[in-house]
Amino acid sequence: MLGEPDGVAGEKFRTETVEAARAEARAEAERIIANAKAEIGQEVTRAKEQLRNQVADLAVAGASRILKREVDPKAHADLLASIQQEL
């Protein structure tokens, strides 16, 4: 810059360059963190959905086993007959 010694202008340029690089690095870091948080949120959602499905599968399997054990053929036939009468 006119009237300033070369050392002062050079130092100012270096300072501005470093500050611009820091600002760019901060912005990039914030983008990376935001993307990571979004990805983590999606993974948590997927994991919860898988867990819900597994719990449902286990509940159905458990109920099936209970029904097989507690409903003998005669009770099953009686239940079907009762349902037919209701319809």
Phi, psi and omega per residue, in radians:
M1 nan 2.605 -3.043
L2 -1.169 2.384 3.083
G3 1.460 -0.202 3.113
E4 -1.729 2.496 3.053
P5 -1.124 2.638 -3.097
D6 -0.986 -0.600 -3.108
G7 -1.118 -0.704 -3.116
V8 -1.214 -0.760 3.135
A9 -1.126 -0.729 3.124
G10 -1.119 -0.707 3.133
E11 -1.156 -0.717 3.130
K12 -1.109 -0.741 3.112
F13 -1.080 -0.782 3.132
R14 -1.096 -0.748 -3.137
T15 -1.096 -0.781 3.127
E16 -1.119 -0.684 3.129
T17 -1.134 -0.772 3.130
V18 -1.124 -0.757 3.140
E19 -1.120 -0.701 3.104
A20 -1.121 -0.720 3.122
A21 -1.135 -0.695 3.108
R22 -1.123 -0.758 3.140
A23 -1.099 -0.725 3.110
E24 -1.129 -0.710 3.127
A25 -1.141 -0.711 3.112
R26 -1.099 -0.779 -3.140
A27 -1.082 -0.745 3.122
E28 -1.129 -0.718 3.111
A29 -1.085 -0.726 3.119
E30 -1.127 -0.686 3.094
R31 -1.119 -0.760 -3.140
I32 -1.083 -0.778 -3.129
I33 -1.134 -0.754 3.127
A34 -1.077 -0.758 3.115
N35 -1.116 -0.716 3.141
A36 -1.128 -0.738 3.124
K37 -1.103 -0.720 3.120
A38 -1.112 -0.749 3.134
E39 -1.122 -0.719 3.107
I40 -1.090 -0.744 3.107
G41 -1.047 -0.733 3.114
Q42 -1.143 -0.718 3.118
E43 -1.123 -0.701 3.116
V44 -1.102 -0.746 3.115
T45 -1.079 -0.781 3.117
R46 -1.101 -0.738 -3.132
A47 -1.116 -0.726 3.115
K48 -1.106 -0.720 3.133
E49 -1.116 -0.748 3.099
Q50 -1.091 -0.717 3.128
L51 -1.121 -0.745 3.092
R52 -1.035 -0.768 3.132
N53 -1.101 -0.718 3.133
Q54 -1.146 -0.729 3.123
V55 -1.108 -0.745 3.117
A56 -1.094 -0.765 3.110
D57 -1.054 -0.760 3.123
L58 -1.131 -0.692 3.139
A59 -1.120 -0.759 3.130
V60 -1.141 -0.758 3.133
A61 -1.098 -0.735 3.122
G62 -1.127 -0.771 3.127
A63 -1.114 -0.676 3.118
S64 -1.086 -0.779 3.132
R65 -1.112 -0.721 3.136
I66 -1.098 -0.789 -3.128
L67 -1.125 -0.702 3.118
K68 -1.100 -0.643 -3.088
R69 -1.352 -0.670 -3.002
E70 -1.635 -0.343 -3.117
V71 -1.860 1.839 3.111
D72 -1.439 2.992 -3.080
P73 -0.980 -0.695 3.140
K74 -1.161 -0.776 3.116
A75 -1.105 -0.661 3.116
H76 -1.111 -0.801 3.124
A77 -1.101 -0.747 3.111
D78 -1.075 -0.717 3.133
L79 -1.110 -0.770 3.119
L80 -1.120 -0.712 3.123
A81 -1.100 -0.726 3.133
S82 -1.107 -0.719 3.134
I83 -1.160 -0.686 3.120
Q84 -1.084 -0.698 -3.133
Q85 -1.150 -0.631 -3.141
E86 -1.216 -0.513 -3.121
L87 -1.433 nan nan
